[in-house]
Amino acid sequence: MSEPRDWISTFKAEPRRSGLFLDFDGTLSAIAPTPAEAVLHPRAAEILPDLARRYPFCVMSGRRAASVASLVGLAHVHYVGLHGMEWMEDEPHIDPEVLPYLPTLDRAREELKDSLTKLPGVFLENKLASISLHLRQVPEMEEQALQLAESLADNLGLKLERGRMTLELRPPVDVNKGTVLIRLAAGWRLKRGLYAGDDLTDVAGFRGLRYLMKEGGFDGIAIAVLSPETPIELEAVADMTVDGPDGLLDLLSQL
């Protein structure tokens, strides 16, 4: 783990102006063979309740908001799903910018169902406002799945994003973990924030911190949660690194 700096004491001194923004899979949970098998890290279940009572707290995920809320299971936490396109209040809410693209996503889903018969082992996850193709069981299919997803994205005007053993088709809207972080930081009147994640989509969260810091009056700490699959792009733009979910929880326990 990179050496923590004095930002920990600053967070603790003014907790209501210090926000915590955490990814879920690979950050608060070990990577599982399939999304359905993921569980909250046992140490996170012990540490997070106190943090959620003390700090403005948001868990951001590529999962549906209701799914990540169920997995974390805490009140006093703001849950954001689909990399920013959905959030959880009393019920899930889809970003209005996404709604016009839902019929296009339905068409993409139907075309993928037919095409994936030729790619056995590639798992399609329907998230309503996005579609994920999971390759963890068949990494040798990645190139074929990528060609299929790229072609479909081009034909239908969708955006393709790559993650750890995943490909995701989503609407071409400027909504991501970073834009949501900026919005929440303003609404919560934060002076500082911590973002921790393990995948390419978390680079957007880091960029959100950088934007607020550039605007002035805000301090941010971007933490890359490392594993053998960590994208070099994420580690390159992080302020510090930790070794897996256990390393992050060691750090969070100091708050």
C-alpha positions, -999 to +999 in steps of 0.1 A: +000+000+000+012+035-007+018+055+024-013+074+036-008+111+040-022+136+065-055+136+045-068+110+070-066+134+099-083+161+078-112+137+069-116+128+105-116+164+117-145+174+095-164+143+085-196+160+073-176+178+046-156+147+036-172+123+012-165+087+005-172+073-030-165+036-034-169+011-063-183-023-053-171-053-074-133-057-068-134-029-043-158-038-015-162-074-028-137-099-043-142-105-080-165-135-084-169-159-113-203-144-121-221-113-109-246-133-090-219-149-068-204-116-055-209-108-018-199-079+004-164-085+019-169-097+056-146-069+069-166-043+049-198-055+067-180-046+100-164-013+089-189+004+066-218+009+091-197+033+112-183+051+082-218+055+067-230+071+099-200+095+101-194+106+064-215+113+033-212+080+016-219+067-019-214+033-034-211+034-072-214+003-094-220-010-129-247-031-113-283-020-111-288+004-081-312-019-064-287-048-067-258-030-051-281-016-024-292-052-016-256-064-015-243-036+008-275-035+029-270-002+047-291+028+053-275+062+052-258+053+020-264+067-015-265+040-041-256+047-078-259+020-104-251+015-141-219+037-138-240+067-129-271+063-151-293+050-122-296+058-085-316+044-056-340+064-034-372+047-023-371+031-057-346+030-087-345+061-109-330+061-144-313+093-157-338+111-180-310+114-207-310+076-210-347+070-215-348+077-253-323+050-259-342+022-241-358+009-274-324+009-291-310-012-262-340-036-266-330-041-302-294-046-293-304-072-267-324-092-292-296-091-318-271-102-292-292-132-281-291-145-316-254-138-321-242-153-288-253-188-298-220-188-317-201-177-286-208-203-259-199-193-224-203-156-230-229-144-205-253-116-213-265-095-184-296-073-191-294-041-170-323-022-187-302+009-195-271-011-205-261-045-216-230-063-203-212-093-219-193-112-193-162-131-205-147-144-173-157-180-180-144-179-216-116-153-219-105-169-252-138-155-267-129-119-259-117-109-294-148-124-311-171-108-285-154-075-289-159-075-327-195-083-323-201-056-297-182-030-317-202-037-348-235-035-329-225-003-312-216+013-345-247+002-362-271+013-335-253+044-323-245+031-288-213+034-267-190+005-260-170+004-228-145-022-217-140-035-182-124-064-164-136-094-185-167-074-195-179-054-225-208-030-220-232-014-245-247+018-232-264+050-244-240+077-258-247+101-229-222+121-209-232+104-176-206+085-156-192+080-121-173+113-124-203+134-134-223+119-105-195+125-081-194+162-091-231+165-086-232+148-052-202+168-040-220+200-048-252+189-032-235+177-001-213+208+001-181+187+004-147+202+008-129+169+000-136+135-013-121+100-016-128+077-046-117+041-047-121+017-075-104-011-095-115-009-131-114+014-162-149+028-154-134+042-122-111+064-141-141+087-146-145+089-108-109+100-106-115+126-132-145+139-112-122+145-083-096+162-105-123+185-120-134+197-085-098+202-074-092+223-105-122+244-098-107+252-064-116+248-027-117+210-029-092+182-021-094+147-035-077+114-030-080+088-058-073+052-048-066+023-072-075-011-057-050-034-072-053-070-085-035-090-112-061-076-136-058-039-127-058-018-159-026+002-161-046+033-170-062+033-136-030+028-116-013+055-137-038+082-126-043+072-090-029+092-060-022+060-041-028+022-044-039-005-021-037-043-024-072-056-031-103-050-010-084-060+022-059-032+016-087-007+011-104-018+042-072-015+062-071+022+050-108+029+056-106+015+091-083+045+099-111+068+092 
